[in-house]
Amino acid sequence: MEGTEGISHTGFHAGSFSARDETRAAAEAARRRVRIMTATLHSTLPHPEPVAAPAARLALKTDGASRGLLDGAWWPRSRDLLSELPLLTDVLDPLWGRITRIAVNPKYWPVIPRKVPVNGHVVKVGWFTPEIDPHKLLLLSYGTGRWDLLIIPPETGAESAARLMAAASDHDGPPLTASALIAAEEARHGVAAIEEPLEPDEAWEYEGGAPVFTAVPRQPDRSSRLIVGM
């Protein structure tokens, strides 16, 4: 006890607080160094550039007198309508007016979504069989305009796809159906452009089946060609 009589309680506590303060100061200095290092590392990381979506691959007839059963051709990159249709409507809306309804034959599509969100609105999607050619896409704009596009199978080679696009968008082309054009391409050039139907065990999702579409006559035939996304 005698060895501790000269030490005041105040001095003892003050010394204890001083030690804790030093520990806190050291910890804060370490945290500052970590923050500085992190900020330096982050500043050197490159900023990723935004990746633009690929344009839809299209060949369209333009206004004018022409023959034929089609208004052009569409060459999608996949069988995913949720991904492909927004790219298609981005091109067609400024040309033909807002596309509001689209219909396909379900033979080559694994999923038929009932609605597809596109730029600023929603497009209703339906399916019909056997009313629609399996290789044709039907588009409606506000119930007043109708267009029919040849669907070129995604797996088709570039040369074959180019010939099919030219044939479908030629204003003097023969009045062939979409499937007849693809069959003619295969017969003339020995290229199998026709994709295989989906296997029976592959699940088709129609989400309620085909909605009722108002019958709309096709727009007057077009002439010349507009090629997009090639």
SEMARFI-781219 format. One line per 5 residues: number of its first residue (from 1); their letters; for each residue x, y, z of N, C-alpha, C, CB. Coordinates in steps of 0.05 Angstrom, whole numbers, always signed. Glycine has a CB too. Layout:
<nodes>
NUM = A = X:Y:Z:X:Y:Z:X:Y:Z:X:Y:Z; ...
</nodes>
This chain:
<nodes>
1 = MEGTE = +16:-24:+0:+0:+0:+0:+17:+25:+0:-19:+0:+24; +41:+24:+15:+57:+48:+17:+68:+56:-10:+80:+43:+36; +72:+37:-29:+83:+44:-55:+64:+58:-73:+93:+19:-69; +39:+58:-65:+19:+71:-82:+8:+96:-70:-3:+52:-88; +17:+103:-46:+5:+127:-33:+11:+152:-48:+14:+129:-5
6 = GISHT = +33:+154:-62:+41:+179:-76:+27:+183:-102:+70:+180:-80; +12:+163:-111:-1:+166:-138:-29:+174:-134:+1:+139:-153; -37:+197:-145:-64:+206:-141:-83:+191:-159:-66:+237:-147; -108:+190:-151:-128:+177:-167:-131:+191:-194:-154:+175:-153; -128:+218:-193:-131:+234:-217:-110:+227:-237:-130:+264:-211
11 = GFHAG = -85:+225:-228:-63:+218:-245:-66:+190:-257:-37:+220:-231; -76:+171:-241:-79:+144:-251:-99:+143:-273:-87:+126:-227; -122:+155:-269:-143:+155:-289:-134:+170:-314:-169:+167:-279; -121:+192:-310:-111:+208:-334:-93:+191:-351:-98:+233:-325; -75:+176:-338:-57:+159:-353:-72:+138:-369:-37:+146:-335
16 = SFSAR = -93:+126:-357:-108:+106:-371:-122:+117:-395:-129:+94:-352; -134:+140:-393:-147:+153:-416:-127:+159:-437:-162:+178:-407; -104:+168:-430:-83:+175:-450:-76:+150:-467:-58:+186:-436; -74:+127:-454:-68:+103:-469:-90:+96:-489:-63:+79:-450; -115:+98:-480:-137:+92:-498:-138:+112:-521:-164:+93:-482
21 = DETRA = -133:+137:-515:-133:+157:-536:-112:+151:-557:-127:+185:-525; -89:+142:-549:-68:+135:-568:-76:+111:-586:-41:+128:-553; -90:+92:-573:-100:+69:-588:-120:+77:-609:-112:+47:-569; -139:+95:-600:-159:+105:-619:-146:+120:-642:-179:+123:-605; -126:+137:-636:-112:+153:-656:-98:+135:-677:-92:+172:-643
26 = AAEAA = -86:+113:-666:-72:+95:-685:-92:+80:-703:-56:+75:-669; -115:+72:-691:-136:+59:-707:-147:+77:-728:-158:+48:-688; -152:+102:-721:-163:+122:-740:-143:+127:-762:-171:+148:-726; -118:+129:-756:-97:+133:-776:-96:+109:-795:-69:+137:-763; -99:+85:-785:-100:+61:-802:-124:+62:-820:-100:+36:-785
31 = RRRVR = -147:+70:-809:-171:+71:-826:-168:+92:-848:-195:+78:-809; -155:+115:-842:-151:+135:-862:-133:+124:-884:-138:+160:-850; -112:+109:-877:-94:+98:-897:-109:+78:-915:-71:+84:-884; -128:+62:-904:-144:+44:-920:-162:+59:-939:-160:+25:-902; -174:+80:-928:-192:+96:-946:-177:+109:-969:-206:+118:-929
36 = IMTAT = -153:+119:-963:-137:+131:-984:-129:+111:-1005:-112:+145:-972; -121:+87:-996:-113:+66:-1015:-137:+57:-1031:-101:+42:-999; -160:+54:-1019:-184:+46:-1034:-191:+66:-1055:-207:+41:-1015; -191:+92:-1047:-198:+113:-1066:-178:+113:-1089:-198:+141:-1052; -153:+109:-1083:-133:+108:-1105:-137:+85:-1124:-104:+107:-1093
41 = LHSTL = -144:+62:-1113:-148:+39:-1130:-173:+42:-1147:-151:+13:-1113; -195:+53:-1135:-219:+57:-1150:-216:+77:-1173:-241:+67:-1132; -199:+97:-1168:-196:+117:-1189:-181:+107:-1213:-181:+142:-1178; -166:+85:-1210:-151:+74:-1232:-167:+54:-1249:-125:+62:-1223; -190:+45:-1238:-206:+25:-1253:-218:+38:-1277:-227:+13:-1235
46 = PHPEP = -218:+25:-1300:-230:+36:-1324:-261:+35:-1322:-221:+21:-1350; -274:+55:-1333:-303:+56:-1334:-313:+40:-1358:-313:+85:-1334; -330:+21:-1353:-340:+5:-1376:-357:+22:-1395:-356:-19:-1366; -352:+18:-1421:-367:+33:-1441:-394:+19:-1445:-352:+35:-1467; -416:+34:-1447:-442:+22:-1452:-442:+7:-1479:-464:+43:-1452
51 = VAAPA = -454:-16:-1479:-456:-33:-1503:-483:-29:-1516:-451:-63:-1496; -483:-20:-1541:-508:-15:-1555:-519:-41:-1565:-503:+4:-1579; -546:-44:-1563:-559:-68:-1573:-557:-69:-1603:-589:-68:-1564; -553:-93:-1614:-551:-95:-1644:-577:-88:-1657:-543:-124:-1652; -575:-77:-1681:-599:-69:-1695:-613:-93:-1707:-592:-48:-1717
56 = ARLAL = -639:-91:-1711:-654:-113:-1724:-645:-115:-1753:-684:-108:-1722; -644:-139:-1763:-636:-144:-1791:-661:-146:-1808:-618:-170:-1793; -664:-126:-1825:-689:-123:-1840:-684:-115:-1869:-708:-103:-1827; -701:-123:-1887:-703:-113:-1914:-732:-108:-1920:-689:-133:-1935; -740:-83:-1925:-768:-76:-1928:-774:-63:-1955:-775:-56:-1905
61 = KTDGA = -798:-68:-1964:-807:-53:-1988:-816:-26:-1979:-831:-68:-2002; -811:-6:-1996:-820:+21:-1990:-845:+27:-2007:-798:+42:-1996; -857:+50:-2002:-882:+56:-2015:-881:+55:-2045:-892:+83:-2006; -902:+46:-2057:-904:+45:-2086:-918:+20:-2096:-876:+46:-2098; -926:+20:-2121:-940:-3:-2132:-921:-27:-2135:-952:+4:-2159
66 = SRGLL = -930:-50:-2126:-913:-74:-2128:-931:-99:-2127:-892:-75:-2106; -918:-122:-2131:-932:-147:-2128:-921:-162:-2104:-930:-164:-2154; -933:-184:-2098:-922:-201:-2077:-940:-203:-2052:-895:-191:-2069; -934:-223:-2036:-950:-228:-2012:-936:-219:-1987:-955:-258:-2010; -912:-208:-1990:-896:-200:-1967:-887:-171:-1969:-872:-218:-1964
71 = DGAWW = -882:-159:-1946:-873:-131:-1945:-843:-129:-1938:-889:-116:-1924; -830:-152:-1937:-802:-152:-1931:-794:-177:-1916:-794:-127:-1916; -770:-176:-1905:-759:-199:-1891:-746:-191:-1865:-739:-215:-1908; -747:-208:-1845:-735:-203:-1819:-718:-227:-1812:-756:-199:-1796; -693:-222:-1804:-673:-244:-1798:-666:-241:-1768:-648:-242:-1816
76 = PRSRD = -681:-253:-1750:-674:-251:-1722:-649:-266:-1715:-698:-261:-1704; -637:-259:-1692:-613:-272:-1684:-618:-296:-1665:-595:-252:-1669; -643:-299:-1656:-649:-321:-1638:-679:-327:-1640:-641:-315:-1609; -688:-347:-1625:-717:-353:-1623:-729:-341:-1598:-721:-383:-1624; -716:-322:-1586:-726:-309:-1562:-742:-284:-1570:-702:-302:-1543
81 = LLSEL = -768:-286:-1571:-784:-263:-1579:-783:-240:-1560:-814:-272:-1582; -779:-245:-1534:-776:-223:-1515:-752:-206:-1521:-775:-234:-1486; -731:-218:-1531:-707:-202:-1538:-708:-191:-1566:-682:-220:-1535; -720:-206:-1585:-719:-198:-1613:-740:-177:-1620:-723:-222:-1630; -764:-179:-1610:-786:-161:-1618:-781:-131:-1611:-812:-169:-1606
86 = PLLTD = -769:-125:-1588:-763:-96:-1583:-744:-84:-1604:-752:-93:-1555; -724:-100:-1612:-706:-90:-1633:-720:-85:-1659:-683:-110:-1637; -739:-103:-1665:-755:-100:-1690:-773:-76:-1689:-771:-125:-1695; -787:-72:-1668:-806:-49:-1666:-791:-22:-1665:-824:-52:-1642; -767:-22:-1654:-751:+3:-1654:-747:+13:-1682:-724:-2:-1640
91 = VLDPL = -744:-5:-1701:-741:+4:-1729:-767:+10:-1742:-726:-18:-1744; -787:-7:-1737:-812:-5:-1752:-831:+18:-1742:-827:-31:-1750; -830:+24:-1716:-848:+45:-1706:-845:+71:-1720:-843:+49:-1676; -821:+82:-1725:-819:+107:-1739:-827:+105:-1769:-790:+117:-1738; -826:+81:-1780:-832:+78:-1809:-862:+73:-1813:-816:+55:-1820
96 = WGRIT = -874:+56:-1797:-901:+47:-1802:-921:+57:-1781:-902:+17:-1803; -912:+71:-1761:-930:+78:-1739:-926:+57:-1717:-959:+80:-1748; -936:+64:-1693:-931:+46:-1670:-943:+19:-1675:-943:+59:-1645; -927:-2:-1673:-936:-29:-1675:-949:-37:-1649:-912:-49:-1682; -974:-46:-1651:-989:-53:-1626:-994:-83:-1623:-1015:-39:-1626
101 = RIAVN = -995:-98:-1645:-1000:-127:-1643:-982:-142:-1663:-1030:-133:-1649; -973:-165:-1654:-957:-182:-1671:-967:-211:-1668:-926:-180:-1663; -967:-225:-1690:-976:-253:-1689:-956:-271:-1705:-1004:-256:-1701; -953:-295:-1695:-935:-315:-1708:-949:-342:-1707:-907:-316:-1694; -938:-360:-1723:-945:-388:-1720:-925:-400:-1699:-943:-404:-1748
106 = PKYWP = -935:-416:-1680:-917:-425:-1658:-898:-448:-1666:-933:-434:-1635; -898:-456:-1691:-883:-480:-1698:-853:-479:-1691:-886:-485:-1728; -841:-455:-1695:-812:-453:-1691:-805:-435:-1667:-799:-442:-1715; -824:-428:-1650:-819:-411:-1627:-824:-426:-1601:-836:-385:-1629; -803:-429:-1584:-807:-444:-1559:-825:-430:-1539:-780:-449:-1546
111 = VIPRK = -826:-404:-1539:-842:-388:-1520:-856:-366:-1536:-825:-377:-1497; -882:-364:-1532:-897:-342:-1544:-907:-324:-1521:-922:-352:-1561; -893:-302:-1515:-902:-284:-1493:-928:-270:-1501:-881:-264:-1486; -945:-266:-1481:-971:-253:-1487:-967:-223:-1493:-990:-257:-1463; -948:-211:-1478:-942:-183:-1482:-912:-179:-1481:-956:-165:-1460
116 = VPVNG = -903:-160:-1497:-874:-154:-1498:-871:-124:-1493:-861:-163:-1525; -857:-115:-1472:-851:-87:-1468:-830:-77:-1488:-841:-81:-1440; -837:-56:-1503:-819:-44:-1522:-815:-15:-1514:-829:-47:-1551; -803:+1:-1531:-796:+29:-1525:-821:+46:-1521:-779:+40:-1547; -829:+50:-1496:-851:+68:-1490:-879:+56:-1490:-850:+90:-1508
121 = HVVKV = -882:+31:-1497:-908:+18:-1498:-906:-12:-1497:-924:+27:-1522; -929:-25:-1498:-929:-54:-1497:-942:-65:-1522:-945:-64:-1472; -930:-86:-1533:-940:-99:-1557:-953:-125:-1549:-918:-103:-1579; -978:-130:-1558:-991:-155:-1552:-983:-175:-1574:-1022:-151:-1552; -977:-199:-1565:-967:-220:-1583:-987:-243:-1583:-939:-230:-1575
126 = GWFTP = -994:-253:-1606:-1012:-276:-1609:-1001:-297:-1627:-1039:-267:-1619; -1014:-320:-1628:-1005:-341:-1646:-1029:-354:-1659:-988:-362:-1631; -1026:-362:-1684:-1047:-375:-1699:-1035:-398:-1715:-1061:-355:-1718; -1050:-420:-1716:-1043:-442:-1733:-1069:-456:-1741:-1023:-462:-1718; -1074:-461:-1766:-1055:-458:-1789:-1058:-432:-1804:-1058:-481:-1808
131 = EIDPH = -1071:-412:-1793:-1077:-388:-1808:-1052:-373:-1817:-1094:-369:-1791; -1030:-374:-1801:-1006:-360:-1807:-985:-379:-1817:-996:-343:-1783; -971:-372:-1838:-949:-387:-1849:-927:-389:-1827:-937:-374:-1875; -916:-413:-1822:-896:-416:-1801:-871:-397:-1804:-886:-444:-1800; -866:-388:-1828:-843:-370:-1833:-852:-342:-1839:-827:-381:-1857
136 = KLLLL = -875:-334:-1827:-884:-306:-1831:-891:-293:-1804:-909:-306:-1849; -886:-267:-1803:-892:-250:-1780:-913:-230:-1789:-867:-236:-1768; -936:-229:-1774:-957:-210:-1780:-956:-187:-1760:-985:-224:-1780; -956:-162:-1770:-955:-139:-1753:-978:-121:-1758:-928:-124:-1757; -990:-110:-1736:-1012:-91:-1738:-1004:-65:-1725:-1038:-103:-1726
141 = SYGTG = -1013:-43:-1736:-1008:-16:-1725:-1034:-2:-1720:-989:+1:-1744; -1042:+1:-1695:-1066:+14:-1687:-1091:+4:-1701:-1063:+44:-1692; -1091:-21:-1710:-1114:-32:-1723:-1120:-22:-1751:-1137:-28:-1707; -1103:-5:-1762:-1108:+6:-1789:-1087:-3:-1809:-1108:+36:-1787; -1065:-13:-1801:-1045:-22:-1820:-1035:-50:-1814:-1021:-2:-1820
146 = RWDLL = -1030:-65:-1835:-1020:-93:-1832:-997:-97:-1850:-1043:-113:-1838; -976:-111:-1840:-953:-118:-1855:-945:-147:-1850:-929:-99:-1849; -935:-160:-1870:-927:-188:-1869:-898:-190:-1876:-944:-206:-1887; -882:-201:-1857:-853:-204:-1862:-845:-234:-1863:-837:-190:-1839; -828:-240:-1881:-815:-266:-1882:-797:-268:-1857:-799:-271:-1908
151 = IIPPE = -798:-290:-1842:-780:-295:-1820:-758:-314:-1830:-795:-307:-1795; -734:-304:-1832:-711:-320:-1840:-700:-334:-1815:-689:-303:-1855; -698:-361:-1815:-689:-375:-1791:-662:-363:-1781:-685:-405:-1797; -659:-361:-1755:-635:-349:-1744:-609:-364:-1752:-636:-349:-1714; -611:-390:-1757:-587:-405:-1764:-579:-403:-1793:-592:-434:-1757
156 = TGAES = -594:-388:-1809:-588:-386:-1837:-562:-371:-1841:-611:-371:-1851; -546:-381:-1861:-521:-367:-1868:-525:-340:-1880:-505:-385:-1886; -504:-324:-1880:-507:-296:-1889:-514:-294:-1919:-481:-281:-1884; -502:-311:-1936:-508:-309:-1964:-536:-317:-1970:-488:-327:-1980; -545:-339:-1958:-573:-348:-1962:-593:-327:-1951:-577:-375:-1948
161 = AARLM = -587:-315:-1928:-604:-295:-1916:-606:-271:-1934:-594:-287:-1889; -584:-263:-1946:-583:-239:-1964:-601:-245:-1989:-555:-233:-1973; -600:-269:-2000:-617:-275:-2023:-646:-275:-2015:-609:-303:-2035; -653:-286:-1992:-680:-286:-1983:-691:-258:-1978:-683:-304:-1958; -674:-241:-1966:-682:-214:-1961:-688:-199:-1988:-661:-199:-1945
166 = AAASD = -670:-204:-2007:-674:-191:-2033:-700:-200:-2046:-650:-196:-2051; -706:-226:-2044:-730:-237:-2057:-755:-227:-2043:-729:-267:-2056; -755:-225:-2017:-779:-217:-2002:-784:-187:-2005:-776:-224:-1973; -764:-171:-2010:-768:-142:-2012:-767:-132:-2040:-746:-128:-1995; -766:-150:-2060:-766:-142:-2088:-794:-135:-2097:-754:-165:-2106
171 = HDGPP = -799:-111:-2106:-826:-102:-2113:-837:-117:-2138:-827:-72:-2118; -819:-129:-2154:-827:-145:-2177:-825:-175:-2172:-811:-137:-2201; -822:-182:-2146:-818:-210:-2140:-844:-226:-2144:-809:-213:-2111; -841:-252:-2147:-864:-270:-2152:-881:-271:-2127:-855:-298:-2160; -907:-275:-2130:-926:-277:-2107:-923:-303:-2092:-954:-273:-2116
176 = LTASA = -900:-307:-2079:-896:-332:-2064:-901:-328:-2034:-867:-342:-2069; -909:-348:-2021:-912:-347:-1992:-884:-348:-1979:-929:-370:-1982; -884:-343:-1953:-858:-343:-1939:-845:-370:-1940:-862:-335:-1909; -860:-391:-1934:-848:-418:-1935:-840:-426:-1964:-868:-439:-1925; -855:-417:-1984:-847:-423:-2012:-821:-409:-2019:-869:-414:-2031
181 = LIAAE = -816:-385:-2009:-790:-372:-2014:-767:-387:-2002:-791:-343:-2003; -770:-396:-1978:-749:-411:-1964:-744:-438:-1978:-756:-415:-1935; -766:-451:-1986:-763:-476:-2001:-749:-472:-2027:-790:-489:-2005; -755:-450:-2041:-742:-444:-2067:-712:-439:-2063:-755:-420:-2080; -705:-425:-2041:-677:-420:-2035:-662:-447:-2031:-674:-402:-2010
186 = EARHG = -675:-465:-2016:-662:-491:-2011:-659:-507:-2037:-679:-506:-1991; -680:-506:-2054:-678:-521:-2079:-658:-511:-2098:-706:-522:-2092; -655:-484:-2100:-637:-472:-2120:-608:-473:-2111:-645:-444:-2125; -603:-470:-2086:-575:-467:-2077:-566:-490:-2059:-572:-441:-2062; -583:-509:-2054:-575:-532:-2037:-569:-525:-2009:-552:-545:-2049
191 = VAAIE = -580:-502:-1999:-575:-493:-1972:-600:-498:-1955:-566:-463:-1971; -598:-512:-1934:-621:-518:-1917:-627:-494:-1899:-617:-543:-1900; -644:-476:-1909:-651:-452:-1894:-673:-457:-1874:-658:-429:-1912; -688:-480:-1878:-711:-486:-1861:-701:-498:-1835:-730:-504:-1876; -709:-486:-1813:-702:-496:-1787:-720:-519:-1780:-703:-474:-1766
196 = EPLEP = -709:-536:-1763:-724:-560:-1754:-746:-552:-1734:-706:-581:-1742; -770:-564:-1736:-790:-558:-1716:-780:-566:-1688:-816:-573:-1722; -792:-554:-1668:-784:-561:-1640:-793:-589:-1634:-795:-541:-1621; -778:-602:-1617:-786:-629:-1608:-811:-628:-1592:-763:-642:-1592; -827:-650:-1593:-853:-650:-1578:-849:-646:-1548:-867:-675:-1583
201 = DEAWE = -827:-655:-1537:-823:-653:-1508:-814:-625:-1500:-804:-674:-1499; -808:-607:-1519:-801:-580:-1512:-826:-565:-1504:-786:-566:-1535; -825:-552:-1481:-849:-538:-1470:-854:-513:-1486:-846:-532:-1440; -878:-511:-1497:-887:-486:-1510:-905:-472:-1490:-902:-492:-1537; -899:-447:-1487:-915:-430:-1468:-931:-410:-1484:-897:-417:-1447
206 = YEGGA = -957:-414:-1486:-974:-395:-1502:-987:-375:-1484:-994:-411:-1517; -987:-379:-1458:-999:-360:-1439:-1027:-352:-1447:-981:-335:-1437; -1044:-372:-1450:-1072:-366:-1456:-1079:-368:-1485:-1078:-338:-1447; -1060:-375:-1502:-1067:-379:-1530:-1068:-354:-1546:-1093:-393:-1532; -1081:-356:-1569:-1082:-333:-1588:-1104:-314:-1581:-1085:-344:-1616
211 = PVFTA = -1097:-288:-1577:-1118:-269:-1572:-1133:-263:-1598:-1107:-243:-1561; -1156:-250:-1596:-1172:-243:-1620:-1160:-219:-1633:-1201:-239:-1613; -1152:-221:-1658:-1141:-199:-1674:-1163:-190:-1694:-1115:-207:-1688; -1167:-165:-1696:-1186:-154:-1716:-1174:-158:-1743:-1193:-125:-1710; -1189:-169:-1761:-1179:-173:-1789:-1174:-146:-1802:-1199:-189:-1805
216 = VPRQP = -1150:-142:-1811:-1142:-117:-1824:-1130:-123:-1851:-1123:-100:-1807; -1140:-111:-1873:-1128:-116:-1899:-1099:-107:-1900:-1144:-103:-1921; -1083:-120:-1917:-1055:-112:-1920:-1054:-85:-1932:-1041:-133:-1937; -1032:-71:-1925:-1027:-45:-1937:-1022:-47:-1967:-1003:-31:-1923; -1025:-26:-1982:-1019:-27:-2011:-990:-36:-2014:-1023:+0:-2024
221 = DRSSR = -985:-51:-2036:-958:-61:-2041:-938:-39:-2043:-958:-78:-2066; -912:-47:-2038:-891:-27:-2037:-871:-33:-2060:-877:-27:-2010; -854:-13:-2065:-833:-17:-2084:-807:-9:-2072:-838:+1:-2110; -785:-16:-2086:-758:-10:-2076:-752:-26:-2051:-755:+20:-2071; -730:-20:-2038:-721:-36:-2015:-709:-18:-1994:-702:-58:-2023
226 = LIVGM = -713:-25:-1969:-699:-12:-1947:-686:-34:-1931:-719:+5:-1929; -660:-34:-1929:-645:-55:-1915:-633:-43:-1889:-622:-67:-1933; -639:-56:-1867:-631:-46:-1841:-615:-68:-1826:-655:-37:-1824; -594:-60:-1812:-580:-78:-1794:-564:-100:-1807:-599:-91:-1776; -556:-98:-1832:-541:-119:-1845:-511:-114:-1841:-547:-120:-1876
</nodes>
